[in-house]
Amino acid sequence: MIVKRKEGMFMKTAVVTDSTAYLPEEIREKYKIHMIPLSVVFGTESYREEIELTATDFYQMMREQKELPTTTQPSTGMFVELFEKLSKEYDAVISIHLSSGISGTFQGAVTAGQLVQSIKVYPYDSEISCMVQGFYALEAAKMAQRGEEPEAIIARLDELKATTKAYFMVDDLTNLQRGGRLSSTQAFIGGLLQVKPLLHFVDKVIVPFEKIRTKKKAMNRIVELLGEDAKSGGQYQACIIHANREEEAQAWKEELEALYPNVEFTLSYFGPVIGTHLGEGAMGLGWMKK
């Protein structure tokens, strides 16, 4: 498909990500990042996260409900509508989404991109989620504002992906198992002997990394893993991600900043959709080379 360029010297590229990147609204506005929401369903009520439901309200509702909520991805129609709207102002769109191994959102962007004729769509599978996914969207948006070609932006995201790591621990594996979002669980039963399994993404799905006895030891192990990369040199960006544990996350951030001056730390959270599967109290740390 040949894309006609709008007025101006360079190709105008829009950047889209979904709500599970948990990018603050002011950041999305500053870098012109467009968001498509996933939803959480409590009983018969559906809420678009980051629009109709905040993380704080979500965890409160989780405590009050007997039944685990479910999550839904954006419809193909929502993607088509957004891409067609963007085509009025942009030549191309890079659509960055949570791992295709845990959600059909990326595939929705692929399908919609094939249906829309008015704009060239570049769907991108982050193979991860949360603020690490947000880092990809931010990098893409900064490059797009400089007028970089979409292919150059995709190549840069692949470079970042090669240095990206993320580990997280949950207080209990029940939600992940019930929601079908955890692979290889047979050898890892989180409720036994206070085990706090350390999890990570491999080949787009969540798998156990190590079995650790306590939360403190699990968090220390994540710090060790970050240190292995940070001490090898270079500048890194990292995010501490929490499920309704802001004070604990802030304290951890201050501790890490003192240890690794070559790492720029951001504080973020597991919002409603990801929080549905991880449960309250989960903590994570993700990083990539700058």
SERO-4910 file (N, C-alpha, C, O; in steps of 0.05 Angstrom, whole numbers):
BEGIN
 pado doro    nc1    nc2    nc3   cac1   cac2   cac3    cc1    cc2    cc3    oc1    oc2    oc3
  Met    A     17    -24      0      0      0      0     18     25      0     36     27     17
  Ile    A     13     43    -18     28     68    -19     14     89     -1    -10     94     -4
  Val    A     29    100     17     17    120     35     24    148     25     47    154     20
  Lys    A      4    164     22      8    192     14     16    208     39      4    205     60
  Arg    A     37    223     36     45    239     59     28    264     61     21    277     42
  Lys    A     22    271     86      8    296     91     27    319     87     51    315     82
  Glu    A     17    343     88     34    366     84     57    367    105     53    359    128
  Gly    A     80    375     96    103    376    114    126    360    102    123    347     81
  Met    A    150    363    114    174    352    103    178    322    109    191    308     94
  Phe    A    166    312    131    171    284    138    145    269    143    124    281    147
  Met    A    148    243    143    125    226    149    115    231    178    131    231    196
  Lys    A     89    234    180     78    237    207     68    210    217     51    197    205
  Thr    A     80    201    239     74    175    250     60    178    277     71    191    295
  Ala    A     37    166    280     23    165    306     33    141    322     41    121    311
  Val    A     32    144    349     39    122    366     15    115    383      3    132    397
  Val    A      8     90    383    -15     80    398     -4     58    418     13     43    410
  Thr    A    -14     58    442     -9     35    459    -35     30    474    -54     45    472
  Asp    A    -35      8    489    -60      1    503    -57      9    532    -35     17    541
  Ser    A    -79      8    547    -79     18    575    -61      3    593    -53     13    614
  Thr    A    -53    -22    586    -35    -37    605     -7    -27    606      9    -37    621
  Ala    A      0     -6    589     26      7    592     26     24    617     48     31    627
  Tyr    A      2     31    626     -1     48    650     17     73    649     30     80    669
  Leu    A     16     86    626     29    112    623     12    134    635    -12    135    628
  Pro    A     22    151    652      6    173    663     -6    191    640      7    194    620
  Glu    A    -29    201    645    -43    217    625    -26    241    615    -26    247    592
  Glu    A    -12    254    634      4    277    626     27    270    608     35    285    590
  Ile    A     38    245    611     59    236    594     48    229    566     60    236    546
  Arg    A     24    216    566     11    210    540      6    236    524     10    237    500
  Glu    A     -4    256    539    -10    282    525     15    296    515     16    306    493
  Lys    A     36    296    532     61    309    525     73    298    499     83    312    482
  Tyr    A     72    271    497     85    258    474     65    249    453     73    234    434
  Lys    A     40    257    456     19    251    436     17    221    432     15    211    409
  Ile    A     16    206    454     12    177    453    -18    171    456    -31    180    475
  His    A    -29    157    437    -58    150    437    -62    123    451    -47    104    446
  Met    A    -82    122    468    -87     98    484   -113     85    477   -133     98    474
  Ile    A   -112     58    474   -136     43    471   -140     25    496   -121     11    504
  Pro    A   -163     26    509   -165     13    535   -174    -16    534   -190    -24    517
  Leu    A   -163    -32    552   -174    -58    559   -194    -53    581   -195    -32    593
  Ser    A   -211    -74    586   -232    -70    607   -231    -93    628   -221   -115    623
  Val    A   -241    -86    651   -245   -105    673   -275   -108    677   -290    -89    677
  Val    A   -284   -133    680   -313   -138    684   -318   -150    711   -308   -172    718
  Phe    A   -333   -135    727   -342   -145    753   -372   -153    750   -389   -136    746
  Gly    A   -378   -179    750   -406   -187    746   -415   -179    719   -405   -189    699
  Thr    A   -435   -161    718   -446   -152    692   -436   -125    685   -443   -114    663
  Glu    A   -419   -113    702   -409    -85    697   -381    -86    685   -363    -98    696
  Ser    A   -378    -72    663   -352    -70    650   -340    -42    653   -355    -22    650
  Tyr    A   -315    -41    660   -301    -15    664   -276    -13    647   -260    -31    648
  Arg    A   -274      9    632   -249     13    617   -228     23    635   -231     45    647
  Glu    A   -206      8    638   -185     17    657   -172     42    647   -170     48    623
  Glu    A   -162     58    666   -150     83    662   -169    105    652   -161    128    649
  Ile    A   -194     97    647   -215    117    638   -238    117    659   -245    138    670
  Glu    A   -249     94    663   -272     91    682   -264     79    708   -281     78    727
  Leu    A   -240     68    710   -232     54    735   -203     59    741   -185     52    725
  Thr    A   -197     71    764   -169     75    773   -159     50    787   -175     33    795
  Ala    A   -133     48    789   -121     25    803   -130     24    833   -136      3    843
  Thr    A   -131     47    846   -139     48    874   -167     38    878   -172     21    896
  Asp    A   -186     47    861   -214     38    863   -216      8    857   -232     -6    869
  Phe    A   -200      0    838   -201    -29    829   -193    -47    853   -208    -66    858
  Tyr    A   -171    -41    867   -163    -59    889   -183    -59    911   -187    -79    925
  Gln    A   -196    -36    916   -217    -35    936   -240    -53    927   -251    -68    944
  Met    A   -248    -52    902   -270    -69    892   -262    -99    894   -279   -116    900
  Met    A   -237   -104    888   -228   -132    889   -231   -144    917   -239   -167    920
  Arg    A   -226   -127    937   -228   -137    965   -257   -142    972   -264   -159    989
  Glu    A   -275   -127    960   -304   -128    967   -319   -150    952   -341   -158    960
  Gln    A   -307   -160    930   -321   -179    913   -313   -208    919   -289   -213    925
  Lys    A   -332   -226    919   -325   -254    923   -313   -267    898   -295   -283    899
  Glu    A   -325   -259    875   -316   -270    849   -293   -254    837   -293   -230    839
  Leu    A   -274   -268    825   -252   -255    811   -263   -241    786   -278   -254    771
  Pro    A   -256   -216    781   -265   -203    756   -252   -216    732   -233   -231    734
  Thr    A   -263   -210    709   -251   -220    684   -240   -195    668   -247   -173    675
  Thr    A   -225   -200    648   -214   -178    632   -221   -182    603   -223   -205    593
  Thr    A   -224   -160    588   -230   -162    560   -212   -143    544   -205   -121    553
  Gln    A   -205   -152    520   -188   -136    503   -205   -117    486   -229   -121    484
  Pro    A   -193    -96    474   -208    -79    456   -218    -95    432   -204   -113    422
  Ser    A   -242    -88    422   -252   -101    398   -236    -92    373   -224    -70    373
  Thr    A   -237   -108    353   -224   -100    327   -237    -74    317   -223    -57    306
  Gly    A   -263    -71    322   -277    -47    313   -266    -22    327   -265     -1    314
  Met    A   -259    -24    353   -247     -1    367   -221      7    354   -215     31    351
  Phe    A   -205    -13    346   -179     -7    333   -184      6    306   -171     26    299
  Val    A   -203     -5    290   -209      6    264   -217     35    266   -208     52    251
  Glu    A   -235     41    285   -245     68    290   -221     87    297   -220    109    286
  Leu    A   -203     78    314   -181     95    322   -162     99    299   -153    122    294
  Phe    A   -155     78    284   -136     81    262   -148     99    240   -133    115    228
  Glu    A   -174     97    235   -186    114    214   -186    143    223   -182    161    207
  Lys    A   -190    148    249   -189    175    259   -161    186    257   -157    209    249
  Leu    A   -141    170    263   -113    179    261   -105    184    232    -87    201    227
  Ser    A   -117    170    213   -109    173    185   -115    202    175   -103    210    154
  Lys    A   -132    216    188   -138    244    180   -115    263    184   -112    284    172
  Glu    A    -97    255    203    -75    272    210    -47    259    206    -27    274    203
  Tyr    A    -46    233    205    -21    219    203    -19    201    178    -39    194    166
  Asp    A      7    195    171     12    177    149     14    148    157      7    129    142
  Ala    A     23    143    182     28    116    192     22    115    222     21    136    235
  Val    A     18     91    232     14     88    261     30     63    270     29     42    258
  Ile    A     45     67    292     58     45    306     41     38    330     37     55    348
  Ser    A     31     14    332     12      6    352     26    -15    370     29    -38    362
  Ile    A     33     -7    395     50    -23    413     33    -35    435     18    -21    449
  His    A     34    -62    438     15    -75    456     28    -96    474     51   -105    470
  Leu    A     12   -103    495     22   -123    514     26   -150    500     15   -154    479
  Ser    A     41   -167    513     50   -192    500     26   -208    489      6   -212    501
  Ser    A     30   -216    464     10   -232    450      6   -260    463    -13   -274    458
  Gly    A     25   -267    481     22   -293    495      3   -292    518     -6   -313    528
  Ile    A     -5   -268    527    -25   -266    549    -50   -251    542    -69   -250    558
  Ser    A    -51   -240    517    -75   -225    509    -77   -224    478    -57   -226    464
  Gly    A   -102   -223    469   -106   -221    440   -106   -192    429   -113   -187    406
  Thr    A    -98   -173    446    -98   -144    439    -80   -139    414    -89   -125    396
  Phe    A    -56   -150    415    -38   -146    392    -50   -156    366    -49   -143    345
  Gln    A    -63   -180    368    -75   -191    344    -98   -174    334   -103   -172    310
  Gly    A   -112   -161    353   -133   -142    345   -123   -119    329   -135   -110    309
  Ala    A    -99   -109    337    -86    -88    322    -77    -97    294    -80    -82    274
  Val    A    -67   -122    292    -59   -133    267    -83   -135    248    -82   -126    225
  Thr    A   -105   -146    258   -129   -150    241   -140   -123    232   -147   -119    209
  Ala    A   -142   -104    251   -152    -77    244   -134    -64    223   -144    -50    205
  Gly    A   -108    -67    226    -89    -56    207    -93    -66    179    -88    -52    159
  Gln    A   -102    -91    176   -107   -103    150   -134    -93    138   -137    -92    114
  Leu    A   -152    -84    156   -178    -75    147   -177    -46    139   -193    -37    122
  Val    A   -160    -30    151   -159     -1    146   -141      5    122   -118     -3    122
  Gln    A   -152     19    103   -137     25     78   -125     53     79   -107     59     63
  Ser    A   -134     70     96   -127     98     96   -100    105    110    -91    128    109
  Ile    A    -89     86    124    -64     91    139    -48     65    141    -60     43    144
  Lys    A    -22     67    140     -5     43    143     -1     38    173      8     55    188
  Val    A     -8     13    181     -6      6    210     17    -13    214     20    -33    200
  Tyr    A     33     -7    234     56    -24    243     50    -35    271     57    -21    290
  Pro    A     37    -58    273     32    -69    300     58    -79    312     75    -90    299
  Tyr    A     62    -74    338     86    -83    352     80    -98    377     66    -88    395
  Asp    A     90   -123    379     85   -139    403    108   -134    422    131   -142    417
  Ser    A    102   -121    445    123   -115    464    134   -140    478    155   -139    490
  Glu    A    118   -161    477    125   -187    490    127   -184    520    139   -201    534
  Ile    A    115   -162    531    116   -157    560     91   -140    566     72   -141    550
  Ser    A     91   -126    588     68   -108    594     76    -87    614    100    -85    620
  Cys    A     57    -72    623     61    -51    643     81    -30    634     84    -26    610
  Met    A     94    -16    652    110      7    645    134      0    627    144     18    613
  Val    A    142    -25    626    163    -33    608    153    -29    579    167    -19    562
  Gln    A    128    -38    575    114    -33    550    112     -3    545    115      7    522
  Gly    A    107     12    566    106     42    564    132     54    555    132     74    540
  Phe    A    155     42    563    181     52    554    183     50    523    193     69    510
  Tyr    A    173     28    512    173     26    482    156     48    469    165     60    450
  Ala    A    133     52    481    115     73    469    128    101    471    126    117    453
  Leu    A    141    106    494    155    132    497    177    136    477    180    157    465
  Glu    A    193    115    473    216    117    454    205    121    426    215    137    411
  Ala    A    184    106    419    172    109    392    161    137    388    164    149    367
  Ala    A    148    148    409    136    174    407    157    196    404    153    215    388
  Lys    A    179    194    418    200    214    416    212    213    388    218    234    376
  Met    A    216    189    377    227    186    350    208    196    329    216    209    310
  Ala    A    182    191    334    162    200    315    161    231    314    157    243    293
  Gln    A    164    243    337    164    273    338    188    285    324    187    307    315
  Arg    A    210    269    322    233    278    308    231    273    278    248    280    262
  Gly    A    209    260    270    205    254    241    218    229    231    222    225    207
  Glu    A    226    211    250    239    186    241    219    168    226    195    169    232
  Glu    A    229    153    207    212    134    192    202    112    210    216    103    228
  Pro    A    178    101    204    167     79    221    186     55    223    189     43    244
  Glu    A    199     48    200    217     25    200    241     29    219    250     11    232
  Ala    A    251     54    221    273     60    239    264     59    268    279     50    285
  Ile    A    239     67    273    228     65    300    225     36    308    233     29    331
  Ile    A    214     19    291    211    -10    297    239    -22    302    242    -38    321
  Ala    A    258    -15    286    286    -26    290    297    -18    317    309    -34    331
  Arg    A    291      7    325    301     16    351    287      1    374    299     -6    394
  Leu    A    261     -4    371    246    -19    392    257    -47    394    259    -58    416
  Asp    A    265    -59    372    277    -86    373    304    -85    387    311   -104    402
  Glu    A    319    -63    384    345    -60    398    340    -59    428    354    -72    444
  Leu    A    320    -43    436    313    -41    465    304    -69    475    312    -76    498
  Lys    A    289    -83    460    278   -109    468    301   -128    475    298   -144    494
  Ala    A    323   -126    460    346   -144    465    359   -139    492    372   -157    502
  Thr    A    355   -116    504    367   -110    531    346   -109    553    352   -103    576
  Thr    A    321   -116    547    299   -114    566    297   -139    584    298   -161    574
  Lys    A    294   -134    610    288   -155    628    268   -146    649    267   -122    655
  Ala    A    252   -164    659    232   -157    679    226   -181    696    222   -203    686
  Tyr    A    225   -177    722    218   -199    741    197   -188    760    197   -165    768
  Phe    A    179   -206    768    159   -198    788    151   -221    805    154   -244    798
  Met    A    141   -214    829    132   -235    847    104   -228    856     96   -205    859
  Val    A     89   -249    861     61   -246    870     59   -259    898     73   -277    905
  Asp    A     39   -248    913     34   -259    940     23   -287    938     27   -304    955
  Asp    A      8   -292    916     -3   -319    912    -10   -323    883    -19   -305    870
  Leu    A     -7   -348    874    -10   -354    845    -39   -359    837    -44   -364    813
  Thr    A    -57   -359    856    -85   -367    849    -97   -353    825   -107   -365    807
  Asn    A    -95   -326    826   -107   -310    804    -95   -317    777   -109   -319    757
  Leu    A    -69   -319    776    -55   -325    751    -63   -353    741    -67   -356    717
  Gln    A    -65   -372    759    -73   -399    750   -102   -399    740   -108   -411    720
  Arg    A   -120   -387    756   -148   -387    749   -153   -372    723   -171   -379    707
  Gly    A   -138   -351    718   -141   -335    693   -126   -347    670   -128   -337    647
  Gly    A   -112   -369    674    -98   -382    652    -74   -366    641    -67   -370    618
  Arg    A    -62   -348    657    -41   -331    647    -13   -341    656      7   -327    651
  Leu    A    -11   -364    669     15   -373    678     21   -401    666      4   -419    668
  Ser    A     44   -403    653     52   -428    641     70   -443    660     82   -431    678
  Ser    A     73   -469    656     92   -486    672     87   -484    702    106   -480    717
  Thr    A     63   -486    710     57   -483    739     61   -509    755     61   -508    780
  Gln    A     64   -531    742     63   -557    756     83   -558    779     77   -568    801
  Ala    A    107   -548    774    128   -550    794    128   -527    814    144   -526    833
  Phe    A    110   -508    809    109   -484    826     82   -480    839     64   -469    826
  Ile    A     79   -488    863     55   -482    877     60   -461    898     73   -466    919
  Gly    A     51   -437    893     59   -414    909     50   -415    938     63   -403    956
  Gly    A     27   -428    944     17   -428    971     32   -446    990     29   -443   1014
  Leu    A     49   -463    980     64   -482    997     87   -468   1011    103   -455    998
  Leu    A     89   -472   1037    113   -463   1052    120   -434   1047    144   -427   1047
  Gln    A    100   -417   1043    105   -388   1040    123   -382   1016    137   -362   1016
  Val    A    123   -399    996    140   -394    973    130   -370    958    106   -366    954
  Lys    A    149   -353    950    143   -329    933    157   -333    906    180   -325    903
  Pro    A    142   -345    887    155   -350    861    163   -324    847    147   -306    846
  Leu    A    187   -324    836    196   -302    819    187   -310    790    194   -332    781
  Leu    A    174   -292    777    163   -297    750    176   -278    729    186   -257    736
  His    A    176   -287    704    185   -269    683    172   -278    657    158   -299    656
  Phe    A    176   -263    635    165   -270    609    187   -285    593    209   -276    591
  Val    A    179   -307    582    196   -322    563    179   -329    539    157   -341    543
  Asp    A    188   -323    515    172   -329    491    143   -319    494    125   -334    486
  Lys    A    140   -295    504    115   -281    505     96   -290    527     74   -279    531
  Val    A    103   -311    542     85   -320    564     99   -318    591    124   -316    593
  Ile    A     83   -318    612     93   -315    640    101   -343    649     85   -362    650
  Val    A    126   -346    658    136   -371    668    151   -367    694    161   -345    699
  Pro    A    152   -387    711    168   -385    736    198   -382    730    208   -395    711
  Phe    A    212   -365    745    241   -362    742    255   -377    764    273   -393    759
  Glu    A    248   -371    789    259   -384    812    238   -386    834    220   -370    836
  Lys    A    241   -406    851    224   -409    874    239   -398    899    260   -408    905
  Ile    A    228   -378    912    241   -364    934    223   -364    958    199   -361    955
  Arg    A    234   -367    982    218   -371   1006    203   -347   1015    179   -349   1023
  Thr    A    215   -324   1014    202   -300   1026    201   -277   1006    217   -276    987
  Lys    A    184   -258   1011    181   -235    994    207   -219    994    216   -209    973
  Lys    A    219   -215   1017    244   -199   1020    266   -212   1003    280   -198    989
  Lys    A    268   -239   1005    289   -252    990    284   -250    960    302   -248    944
  Ala    A    258   -251    952    251   -249    924    259   -222    913    270   -220    891
  Met    A    253   -201    929    260   -174    920    290   -170    919    300   -157    901
  Asn    A    305   -182    938    334   -180    938    345   -194    913    365   -185    902
  Arg    A    333   -216    906    342   -231    882    338   -214    857    355   -214    839
  Ile    A    316   -200    855    311   -182    832    333   -160    831    342   -153    810
  Val    A    340   -150    855    361   -129    856    387   -140    846    402   -127    831
  Glu    A    393   -165    853    418   -179    843    418   -180    813    438   -175    800
  Leu    A    395   -188    802    393   -191    773    396   -164    758    409   -163    737
  Leu    A    385   -143    770    389   -117    759    419   -109    760    430    -99    741
  Gly    A    431   -115    783    459   -109    787    478   -122    767    497   -110    758
  Glu    A    471   -147    759    488   -161    739    489   -145    713    510   -144    700
  Asp    A    467   -132    706    467   -115    681    478    -88    686    495    -78    671
  Ala    A    469    -75    708    477    -47    713    507    -44    717    519    -24    710
  Lys    A    519    -64    729    548    -62    735    565    -67    710    589    -63    711
  Ser    A    552    -77    689    568    -82    664    573    -56    649    586    -56    628
  Gly    A    561    -34    658    566     -8    646    542      1    629    524    -15    623
  Gly    A    542     26    621    520     37    605    499     49    623    499     45    647
  Gln    A    481     64    610    459     77    624    433     60    620    428     51    598
  Tyr    A    418     57    642    394     41    640    370     57    650    373     77    665
  Gln    A    347     49    641    322     60    652    307     36    664    306     14    652
  Ala    A    295     40    687    281     18    701    256     28    713    252     52    719
  Cys    A    237     10    718    212     18    732    206     -2    753    208    -27    750
  Ile    A    198      8    776    189     -8    799    158     -7    797    146     14    795
  Ile    A    146    -31    797    118    -34    792    105    -48    816    114    -68    825
  His    A     83    -36    826     71    -47    850     40    -50    846     28    -36    831
  Ala    A     29    -69    861      0    -73    862    -11    -62    888    -14    -77    907
  Asn    A    -16    -36    889    -28    -23    912     -9    -24    937    -17    -28    959
  Arg    A     17    -20    931     37    -19    953     56      5    948     80      1    947
  Glu    A     45     28    945     60     52    937     83     59    956    105     64    948
  Glu    A     77     58    982     98     66   1002    122     46   1001    145     54   1001
  Glu    A    115     21    999    136      0    997    152      3    972    177      1    972
  Ala    A    139      9    950    152     13    924    170     38    924    192     38    914
  Gln    A    160     59    937    176     84    939    202     79    955    223     89    948
  Ala    A    199     64    977    222     58    994    243     42    978    267     46    980
  Trp    A    232     23    963    250      6    946    264     22    925    288     18    919
  Lys    A    250     42    913    261     59    893    285     75    905    306     77    892
  Glu    A    281     86    929    302    102    941    327     85    947    350     93    944
  Glu    A    322     60    956    344     41    961    359     35    935    384     34    935
  Leu    A    345     30    914    357     23    888    372     47    876    393     44    864
  Glu    A    361     71    879    374     95    868    402     99    881    421    108    868
  Ala    A    404     92    907    429     95    921    449     74    911    473     79    910
  Leu    A    439     51    904    457     29    895    467     32    866    490     26    860
  Tyr    A    449     42    849    455     43    820    451     71    808    430     77    797
  Pro    A    471     88    811    468    116    800    466    117    770    458    138    759
  Asn    A    474     96    756    472     96    726    445     86    716    441     81    692
  Val    A    426     82    735    400     73    727    379     95    734    379    104    757
  Glu    A    363    102    715    341    121    721    316    106    728    305     91    711
  Phe    A    306    109    752    284     94    762    257    109    760    256    133    766
  Thr    A    237     96    752    209    106    750    192     89    769    196     65    772
  Leu    A    172    102    780    152     87    797    127     83    781    116    102    769
  Ser    A    117     58    780     92     53    765     76     32    781     82     26    803
  Tyr    A     55     23    768     36      5    783     24    -16    764     23    -13    740
  Phe    A     15    -38    776     -1    -57    762    -30    -48    764    -43    -48    785
  Gly    A    -41    -39    741    -68    -29    741    -89    -51    740    -82    -74    744
  Pro    A   -114    -44    736   -136    -63    739   -134    -89    723   -137   -111    733
  Val    A   -127    -87    697   -126   -111    680   -104   -130    689   -109   -154    693
  Ile    A    -80   -120    692    -58   -137    701    -61   -144    730    -55   -167    738
  Gly    A    -72   -126    747    -77   -131    775    -97   -154    779    -96   -168    799
  Thr    A   -116   -157    761   -135   -179    762   -121   -206    763   -129   -224    778
  His    A    -99   -208    748    -85   -233    746    -63   -237    767    -57   -259    775
  Leu    A    -51   -214    775    -29   -217    795    -39   -215    824    -27   -226    842
  Gly    A    -60   -200    828    -70   -196    855    -55   -174    870    -33   -166    862
  Glu    A    -68   -165    891    -56   -143    907    -30   -152    921    -27   -175    928
  Gly    A    -12   -133    923     14   -140    936     36   -148    918     59   -151    927
  Ala    A     30   -152    892     52   -160    874     72   -137    871     65   -114    873
  Met    A     97   -144    866    118   -125    861    135   -134    838    139   -158    834
  Gly    A    144   -114    822    161   -121    799    181   -100    793    179    -78    803
  Leu    A    201   -108    778    222    -89    769    230    -97    740    236   -120    734
  Gly    A    228    -77    722    236    -82    695    256    -61    686    256    -38    696
  Trp    A    274    -68    667    294    -49    659    303    -54    630    299    -76    619
  Met    A    315    -34    618    327    -37    591    349    -16    589    350      4    603
  Lys    A    368    -21    570    389     -2    565    378     22    552    360     20    535
  Lys    A    388     46    558    379     70    545    389     72    517    383     91    503
***
